[in-house]
Amino acid sequence: MYGFLEDITSPVEEPIRRVISRFNTGTIDFTPLVAILLLGFIKRMIYMFL
């Protein structure tokens, strides 16, 4: 189950993780939060333009 979830989320999280790592957030990984917010923003933009 873990491998399946990792395979699905990695393409979205890896680019975000590379950008966030520059800000040295310590031991807290904000990548899932940023990914959820970013995907929600993209979803709203698609709905607005359709």
C-alpha distances in whole Angstrom, upper triangle without the diagonal:
4,5,5,6,9,10,11,13,14,17,18,18,19,23,23,22,25,27,26,27,30,31,30,28,28,24,23,21,22,20,18,21,23,20,20,24,25,23,25,28,27,27,30,32,31,32,35,36,36
4,5,5,6,9,10,11,12,15,16,15,16,20,20,19,21,24,23,23,27,27,26,24,24,21,20,18,19,17,15,19,21,18,19,23,23,22,24,27,26,26,29,31,30,32,35,36,35
4,6,5,6,9,10,10,13,15,15,15,19,20,18,21,24,23,23,26,28,27,25,25,22,22,19,20,18,16,20,21,19,20,23,23,22,24,27,26,26,30,31,30,32,35,35,35
4,5,5,6,9,10,12,14,14,16,19,20,19,22,24,24,24,28,29,28,27,27,24,23,20,21,18,16,20,21,18,18,22,22,20,22,25,24,24,27,29,27,29,32,33,32
4,5,5,6,8,11,12,12,14,17,17,16,19,21,21,22,25,26,25,24,24,21,20,17,17,15,12,16,17,14,15,19,19,17,19,22,21,21,24,26,25,27,30,31,30
4,5,5,6,9,10,10,11,14,15,14,16,19,19,19,22,23,23,22,22,19,18,15,16,13,12,16,17,14,15,19,18,17,20,22,22,22,25,27,26,28,31,31,31
4,6,6,8,10,10,11,14,15,15,17,20,20,21,24,25,25,24,25,23,21,18,19,15,14,18,18,15,17,20,19,17,20,23,21,22,25,26,25,27,30,30,30
4,6,7,8,10,11,14,15,15,17,19,20,21,24,25,25,24,25,23,21,18,18,14,13,16,16,13,14,17,16,14,17,20,18,18,22,23,22,24,26,27,27
4,6,6,6,8,11,11,12,14,16,16,17,20,21,22,20,21,20,18,14,14,11,9,12,13,9,11,14,13,12,15,17,16,17,20,21,21,23,25,26,26
4,5,5,6,9,10,10,12,14,15,15,18,20,20,19,20,19,18,14,14,11,10,14,13,11,13,16,15,14,17,19,18,19,22,23,23,25,27,28,28
4,6,6,8,9,11,12,14,15,16,19,21,21,21,22,22,20,16,16,12,12,15,14,11,13,16,14,13,16,18,16,17,21,21,20,23,25,25,26
4,6,7,7,9,11,12,13,15,17,19,20,19,21,20,18,14,13,9,9,12,10,7,10,12,10,9,13,14,13,14,18,18,18,20,22,23,24
4,6,5,6,9,10,10,12,15,16,16,16,17,16,14,11,10,6,7,10,9,7,10,12,11,11,14,15,15,17,20,20,20,23,25,25,27
4,5,5,6,9,10,10,13,15,16,16,17,17,16,12,12,8,10,13,12,10,13,15,14,14,18,18,17,20,22,22,23,26,27,28,29
4,5,5,7,9,10,12,14,15,16,18,18,17,13,13,9,12,14,11,10,14,14,12,13,17,17,16,19,21,20,21,24,25,25,27
4,5,5,6,9,10,12,13,13,15,16,14,11,9,6,9,10,8,7,11,12,10,12,15,15,15,17,19,19,20,23,24,25,27
4,5,5,6,9,10,11,11,13,13,12,8,8,6,9,11,9,9,13,14,13,15,18,18,18,21,23,23,24,27,28,29,30
4,6,5,7,10,11,12,14,15,14,11,12,9,13,14,12,12,16,17,15,17,20,20,20,23,25,24,25,28,29,30,32
4,6,6,8,10,11,14,15,14,12,11,9,13,14,11,12,15,15,13,16,19,18,18,21,23,22,24,27,27,28,30
4,5,6,7,8,10,12,11,9,8,7,11,11,9,11,14,14,13,16,18,18,19,22,23,23,25,27,28,29,31
4,5,5,7,9,11,11,9,10,9,13,14,13,14,17,18,17,19,22,22,22,25,27,27,28,31,32,32,35
4,6,8,11,13,13,12,12,12,16,17,14,16,20,19,18,21,23,23,23,26,28,27,29,32,32,33,35
4,6,9,12,12,11,11,12,16,15,13,16,19,18,18,21,23,22,23,26,27,27,29,32,32,33,35
4,5,9,9,10,11,12,16,16,15,17,20,20,20,23,25,24,26,28,29,30,32,34,34,36,38
4,7,6,7,8,10,13,13,13,16,18,18,18,21,23,23,24,27,28,28,31,33,33,35,37
4,6,8,10,12,15,15,16,18,20,20,21,24,25,26,28,30,31,32,34,36,36,38,40
4,6,9,12,14,15,16,18,19,20,21,24,25,26,28,29,31,32,34,35,37,38,40
4,6,9,11,11,12,15,16,17,18,20,22,23,24,26,27,29,31,32,33,35,37
4,5,7,9,10,11,13,14,15,17,19,20,21,23,25,26,28,29,31,32,34
4,6,5,6,9,10,11,12,14,16,17,18,20,21,23,24,26,27,29,31
4,5,5,6,9,10,10,12,14,15,16,18,20,21,22,24,26,27,28
4,6,5,6,9,10,10,12,14,15,16,18,20,21,22,24,26,27
4,5,5,6,9,10,11,12,14,15,17,19,20,21,23,25,26
4,5,5,6,8,10,10,12,14,15,16,18,20,21,23,24
4,5,5,6,8,10,10,12,14,15,16,18,20,21,23
4,5,5,6,9,10,10,12,14,15,17,18,20,21
4,6,5,6,9,10,11,12,14,15,16,19,20
4,5,5,6,9,10,11,12,14,15,17,19
4,5,5,6,9,10,11,12,14,16,17
4,5,5,6,9,10,11,12,14,16
4,5,5,6,9,10,11,12,14
4,5,5,6,9,10,11,12
4,5,5,6,9,10,11
4,5,5,6,9,10
4,5,5,6,9
4,5,5,6
4,6,5
4,6
4
